[in-house]
């Protein structure tokens, strides 16, 4: 249970970190941001027409979950590297950009996927956002916010070696990229936390800052610089991954026939 003020309920545009923050700050719409790399990989997968099932990290039931849904189970990028098979489907967005024949994918991750999975029954409509599709997510949310809906954007963060949350600047940038357009129109209902994320995004320089931040350096130094470069692409995707039941699908596939033409 949140302490008074911690749920940011006096504002309709909210921002809070990690799995605990995601549950402490409820809203009509919850946008999970994990730039390196769950939501970036999610955007690449959905761009390619792949239905994505989020799942908890290192849960022994993931393989059973994949079988139940007729899906491929992705592995961690370092696990794929240790197998010496760069083609193995993994959390690496570069691996998803080249994979063929995959229609459904169970995609565990320690941060973004775990948060999305935990939010599935929260009552919020869960979205996945990154730098690649930030503008598309903003445009999808804008009419909902104009109609009075509340939004919490959740930068997933990373984990320290003792499993505590490490706020990751790339996720703060991603959160700010989503919130920027909304705050610009509805700044009077944006929490200080949300406005802070926007300020951080406005101060970022891509791709250099993403390649130079702690998470980017970590991946680049072990051979995953392509993942960082893909994650640094801004507004190159129009997909809006929406969690429906147990899987993410593109919002465009959920619209009634003719909705786009009618502007709905």
HELIX and SHEET records of a PDB file:
HELIX    1   1 UNK A   18  UNK A   24  1                                   7    
HELIX    2   2 UNK A   38  UNK A   47  1                                  10    
HELIX    3   3 UNK A   62  UNK A   68  1                                   7    
HELIX    4   4 UNK A   77  UNK A   82  1                                   6    
HELIX    5   5 UNK A   93  UNK A   98  1                                   6    
HELIX    6   6 UNK A  112  UNK A  119  1                                   8    
HELIX    7   7 UNK A  134  UNK A  146  1                                  13    
HELIX    8   8 UNK A  169  UNK A  186  1                                  18    
HELIX    9   9 UNK A  187  UNK A  189  5                                   3    
HELIX   10  10 UNK A  192  UNK A  202  1                                  11    
HELIX   11  11 UNK A  208  UNK A  212  1                                   5    
HELIX   12  12 UNK A  214  UNK A  221  1                                   8    
HELIX   13  13 UNK A  225  UNK A  231  1                                   7    
HELIX   14  14 UNK A  251  UNK A  254  5                                   4    
HELIX   15  15 UNK A  259  UNK A  262  1                                   4    
SHEET    1   A 6 UNK A  13  UNK A  15  0                                        
SHEET    2   A 6 UNK A 151  UNK A 155  1                                        
SHEET    3   A 6 UNK A  29  UNK A  33  1                                        
SHEET    4   A 6 UNK A 125  UNK A 129  1                                        
SHEET    5   A 6 UNK A 241  UNK A 244 -1                                        
SHEET    6   A 6 UNK A 247  UNK A 250 -1                                        
SHEET    1   B 3 UNK A  51  UNK A  55  0                                        
SHEET    2   B 3 UNK A 104  UNK A 108  1                                        
SHEET    3   B 3 UNK A  72  UNK A  73  1                                        
SHEET    1   C 2 UNK A 158  UNK A 159  0                                        
SHEET    2   C 2 UNK A 165  UNK A 166 -1                                        
END                                                                             
